[in-house]
Structure formats: C-alpha cells, structure tokens
Amino acid sequence: MSVPRVAVIGGGLTGLATAWHLRADAEVVVHEASDRLGGQIATVPFDGGPLDVGADAMLARQRAGPELLEQLGLGADVVHPATGAVRLWLAGQLRPLPSGTVFGVPTDLRSVAASGVLGPADLAFIASEPLRPRRFVPGDRSVADLVGERFGARVVERLVEPLLGGVYAGDARQLSAQATLPPVWAAAEQHRSLLRGLAAHRTRTADDDGPVFLTVRGGLGRVVDRLAAELGPRVRTGSPVRAISAAADGLALHLDDRAELVDAVVLAVPAAAAAAMLATGWPKAARELAGIRTASVGVVALAYDRRDAAAVPAASGVLVPRSEHRLVKAITISTTKWPHLADRPRLVLRASVGRVDDDRALALPDDDLADRVDEEVRAALGLLGPARERLVVRWPHALPQYGVGHHAKLDRIRHLLEQGPAGIHLGGASCDGVGLSARAGDAARLANDVRWQLARGVAEGAAP
Ligand SMILES: Cc1cc2nc3c(=O)[nH]c(=O)nc-3n(C[C@H](O)[C@H](O)[C@H](O)COP(=O)(O)OP(=O)(O)OC[C@H]3O[C@@H](n4cnc5c(N)ncnc54)[C@H](O)[C@@H]3O)c2cc1C
C-alpha cells in the first residue's frame, strides 16, 4: 500500500506544527511561499541580542501551546513574565489596568474604581448591571454592543478595546463577541447578569491563576527552528501554491512550474491566500473566505539608555485606547517584562502601531514612523532621551478580524468544502483563534482530521 501524501500550505506555526504531528503518518511536505519560515513569528537581532518582532508571548493557560513546547524539548527554556502589571495611557497619564477583569470586562467593581480609569457615573452604571433587565438578541453581537449595553461605552473604549487591540488591532463595533470573547459570551448566554456570570467564571478558574503568558529563552523563533530541524527536507521555502483542484484520484496542487497529486491538503495560510487557491474549484467557499477582513500592523523596536529611563514604570506594558488618537496602540517593555532580558544594557521595548481602518502609522516611511513613535513612547513613559537603536517591522494584512457571525461563516465555509472531494482541511489564524496557543491546538486538531480522513480512505479502498 502506498504512503499517503499530505501537502501542508503555509510555514507559520500552524503549518509547521501540523506537519510535525503528521510526520510519521504520511509523506508530508510543507509549502511556504516566502524564503523564511515562521510567518508571524520572527526573532531578529536587535541592540545586541535576539528580540521577537512578531508574536512575543504565548498564552500559558491554554495548554496546547505549552504542551507543544514540551514535546519539542523546549520546556526547560520556558520563561514567564516578571510582572503582569499593565498601564493605560489616558489623557496624558498612566493609570493601572484594573485587575480582575475578563478581557477588560469588569468583574470586581472595587479594582475598577481604584484604577481611576472610569468616572463615578460609569461606576454607578456598572454597579446597576445586575438589576437591569436583559435584552434578548438572537445570534452573535459585536463586542461594543454586548459589553456597551451592560457596562457602558467607556468600558468598551478604555478597557475592552485596548486589550482586544493587542490581539486583533480591531474595532469593538465590528468584532464578534462570540468569537473574540468566548468567556464573556458564555456568561451572557448563561446568566441574567453579566457581572455576576463573569464573577462566577473568575471563581471557577481561580485555580488557573498561574502565569498568563510565556516565551522561550532566545525568542519564539527557536520554536520555528526546532520544528524546521525536525521536519528537515519535508519543508520547501520559496514554494507558493497557486491553486488547488480536484483530480481523478485526490487533489492537485498547482505550483509555479508543475502540479503535484496529493491525498490531503492542509490550508494553514491567511484567509485571502486560501481564497485565492480555492477560487476556481470552490468559488463559494473562496468568496466567504475573502470576506474575512484583516488589519495591517507594525512593530517599532526601540532601545533607550538606562540613565534616561529612571521614570519608566515597572510594568510589562502600556495600552493606548483608540480614543486617544495616538499612533502607538501598545508598548511592551521587553526588558522589564521578561526576566531573561532584564540584564540587557539598554531598556528595550516594542511599540505596536496600526489598527483596522487606521493606516496613519503605516503610511509613514520607516524613519518618520520611528521618529513619531519614539516621541510618543518618550511622552508616555517619561524617558529623558531619544532611542539609541530603532527598527521598524511591518506586518501587512496580518491580523484577521473575526466579524459578527464569524462562527456561522466558518460553518458555512467548512460545509461548502465538504461538498467537494474529500481532503481539504482549513486552519490557520483566520479561522479558529489568533493566539499562538490556539495555533498549536489547531495544528493538533488538523493533524487528527487528516489522520481520520486517511484512515477512512484506506477502509473505503479496502472494502469489497
Ligand atoms: C505583530 C504581531 C504580534 C503578535 N503578537 C502575538 C503574541 O504576542 N501572542 C500571540 O499568541 N499571538 C500574537 N500574534 C498572532 C500570531 O503571531 C499569529 O496568529 C500566528 O503566528 C499565525 O500563525 P499561522 O501559522 O496561522 O499563520 P502565519 O504565521 O501568517 O503563517 C502563514 C504562512 O503562510 C504563507 N503563505 C501565504 N500564502 C501562501 C501560499 N500561496 N503558498 C504557500 N505559503 C503561503 C505565509 O508566507 C506565511 O508564512 C501576533 C501577530 C503579529 C502580526
């Protein structure tokens, strides 16, 4: 019996980890369009040491991420943040991000009041939430609609959207509450009061109160390097897949110079790339995929002399609400956040720019962008002198926007793909979770789906 052939398209974490799980089950090949692996994970030299300029942290409480690191033998190099303290930059002042929220949605009125982020009228509105009647809305709602109705627009603007901004660079009026805030969505479904439902959620998950994030000493690029080393010649860079079509015996993968026949294809690419590959064979699914919007973002890495940095707060980072109209949307103070970077001679940080429907920052040339970001960062953190090293990294169309109805859209796409020949498996950050731990979990699921398909194919082929 011949060994099944599986093509994994996309050499980001999703594709590489899926191929790694499947390495003993099939003849698996990863096709990566560009000349480097890792997708939105990139560790580069900056100011004398490695720095992550794409994703910089993995959620520790979603087990799939840490488990993958253990399986890859990187468990001993896992590092947790030295501090989880985060500040909000509001009206020129740094305020503490209140503790005890679920993605910025309050569960504890006292910590919200103590932070000074909201005024008395906002606090009174939150306090009255359990007493107010609930409006029934069938199906999905936007984050702003759900959270705004229960807690007020300022909670959305100052707490929830800044946190979601870090993940999606998105607009709370457009993002799906069901897809981007699952615990909030579940609490809203199950409880009359969202405040009480979320407080109950926090009590239930209190045992998970370990570190929220982790990284790997030396940078997350090491995860990519380890996967690539273990996959060896199964990985092809500079190998863009142009289209997929049904073939008499499986699926055909159309590369620049030839077509290859395979039994299964894993799509671990952004939605627009998947849409382009499926446009001819699966036009309806392709149209749905093409409708998933993205935000373009950038990271500006900056290094400051320590003597200029005495006033910088001992926080892992700063979030900046959209309503402040700044270019910077978040600052990660890398040398404070990560203990393994603490002894770097300079204070190193990363400022994130770019939001959906706001490309002001990315329209600037690198030098101008670095100047403007340097100015804003100095004002926010009280730095006394300019950055001594600067690096601008752009991530065009990187962050998918899970719009209202995202889950229903995915169901439709998967249903449409099931109508054709078997063997197309859709994954990647455009679909089921943007974070790296979600990507690791998606990879394990995709690998299982492929195994299941291949086993079923063998059973059907063997039938009389
Ligand atoms: C600036 C930034 C910061 C982030 N920070 C965090 C963070 O701190 N924590 C976190 O959990 N997540 C973070 N994320 C999100 C996270 O990095 C991504 O969701 C995740 O890396 C996506 O992995 P992926 O493999 O699904 O897709 P990608 O990494 O996008 O990989 C897809 C790959 O497919 C390739 N490709 C595209 N078209 C084709 C084709 N036709 N043929 C072959 N290959 C193709 C691309 O070149 C790319 O390499 C961040 C993202 C960005 C941009």
PDBQT file of the ligand as one rigid body, heavy atoms in Angstrom, charges set to zero:
ROOT
HETATM    1  C1  LIG A 501       2.964  41.988  15.251  1.00  0.00    +0.000 C 
HETATM    2  C2  LIG A 501       2.254  40.761  15.744  1.00  0.00    +0.000 A 
HETATM    3  C3  LIG A 501       2.297  40.459  17.097  1.00  0.00    +0.000 A 
HETATM    4  C4  LIG A 501       1.648  39.323  17.572  1.00  0.00    +0.000 A 
HETATM    5  N1  LIG A 501       1.757  39.026  18.894  1.00  0.00    +0.000 NA
HETATM    6  C5  LIG A 501       1.245  37.875  19.351  1.00  0.00    +0.000 A 
HETATM    7  C6  LIG A 501       1.524  37.460  20.683  1.00  0.00    +0.000 A 
HETATM    8  O1  LIG A 501       2.259  38.115  21.425  1.00  0.00    +0.000 OA
HETATM    9  N2  LIG A 501       0.972  36.291  21.119  1.00  0.00    +0.000 N 
HETATM   10  C7  LIG A 501       0.207  35.513  20.300  1.00  0.00    +0.000 A 
HETATM   11  O2  LIG A 501      -0.254  34.455  20.738  1.00  0.00    +0.000 OA
HETATM   12  N3  LIG A 501      -0.043  35.854  19.008  1.00  0.00    +0.000 NA
HETATM   13  C8  LIG A 501       0.467  37.009  18.524  1.00  0.00    +0.000 A 
HETATM   14  N4  LIG A 501       0.273  37.363  17.221  1.00  0.00    +0.000 N 
HETATM   15  C9  LIG A 501      -0.553  36.488  16.364  1.00  0.00    +0.000 C 
HETATM   16  C10 LIG A 501       0.209  35.233  15.941  1.00  0.00    +0.000 C 
HETATM   17  O3  LIG A 501       1.557  35.536  15.695  1.00  0.00    +0.000 OA
HETATM   18  C11 LIG A 501      -0.401  34.645  14.667  1.00  0.00    +0.000 C 
HETATM   19  O4  LIG A 501      -1.802  34.473  14.815  1.00  0.00    +0.000 OA
HETATM   20  C12 LIG A 501       0.197  33.296  14.312  1.00  0.00    +0.000 C 
HETATM   21  O5  LIG A 501       1.602  33.353  14.294  1.00  0.00    +0.000 OA
HETATM   22  C13 LIG A 501      -0.355  32.866  12.962  1.00  0.00    +0.000 C 
HETATM   23  O6  LIG A 501       0.197  31.625  12.624  1.00  0.00    +0.000 OA
HETATM   24  P1  LIG A 501      -0.254  30.884  11.310  1.00  0.00    +0.000 P 
HETATM   25  O7  LIG A 501       0.695  29.776  11.092  1.00  0.00    +0.000 OA
HETATM   26  O8  LIG A 501      -1.702  30.523  11.385  1.00  0.00    +0.000 OA
HETATM   27  O9  LIG A 501      -0.140  31.980  10.144  1.00  0.00    +0.000 OA
HETATM   28  P2  LIG A 501       1.101  32.806   9.625  1.00  0.00    +0.000 P 
HETATM   29  O10 LIG A 501       2.108  32.978  10.686  1.00  0.00    +0.000 OA
HETATM   30  O11 LIG A 501       0.515  34.008   8.966  1.00  0.00    +0.000 OA
HETATM   31  O12 LIG A 501       1.744  31.856   8.512  1.00  0.00    +0.000 OA
HETATM   32  C14 LIG A 501       1.133  31.661   7.269  1.00  0.00    +0.000 C 
HETATM   33  C15 LIG A 501       2.222  31.366   6.252  1.00  0.00    +0.000 C 
HETATM   34  O13 LIG A 501       1.598  31.046   5.010  1.00  0.00    +0.000 OA
HETATM   35  C16 LIG A 501       2.438  31.517   3.969  1.00  0.00    +0.000 C 
HETATM   36  N5  LIG A 501       1.677  31.597   2.727  1.00  0.00    +0.000 N 
HETATM   37  C17 LIG A 501       0.760  32.528   2.371  1.00  0.00    +0.000 A 
HETATM   38  N6  LIG A 501       0.286  32.258   1.135  1.00  0.00    +0.000 NA
HETATM   39  C18 LIG A 501       0.914  31.128   0.702  1.00  0.00    +0.000 A 
HETATM   40  C19 LIG A 501       0.842  30.342  -0.490  1.00  0.00    +0.000 A 
HETATM   41  N7  LIG A 501       0.030  30.688  -1.510  1.00  0.00    +0.000 N 
HETATM   42  N8  LIG A 501       1.620  29.253  -0.593  1.00  0.00    +0.000 NA
HETATM   43  C20 LIG A 501       2.451  28.887   0.420  1.00  0.00    +0.000 A 
HETATM   44  N9  LIG A 501       2.560  29.611   1.569  1.00  0.00    +0.000 NA
HETATM   45  C21 LIG A 501       1.795  30.697   1.712  1.00  0.00    +0.000 A 
HETATM   46  C22 LIG A 501       2.911  32.869   4.510  1.00  0.00    +0.000 C 
HETATM   47  O14 LIG A 501       4.083  33.297   3.836  1.00  0.00    +0.000 OA
HETATM   48  C23 LIG A 501       3.144  32.551   5.981  1.00  0.00    +0.000 C 
HETATM   49  O15 LIG A 501       4.474  32.176   6.249  1.00  0.00    +0.000 OA
HETATM   50  C24 LIG A 501       0.913  38.483  16.688  1.00  0.00    +0.000 A 
HETATM   51  C25 LIG A 501       0.864  38.793  15.332  1.00  0.00    +0.000 A 
HETATM   52  C26 LIG A 501       1.527  39.917  14.859  1.00  0.00    +0.000 A 
HETATM   53  C27 LIG A 501       1.492  40.241  13.391  1.00  0.00    +0.000 C 
ENDROOT
TORSDOF 0
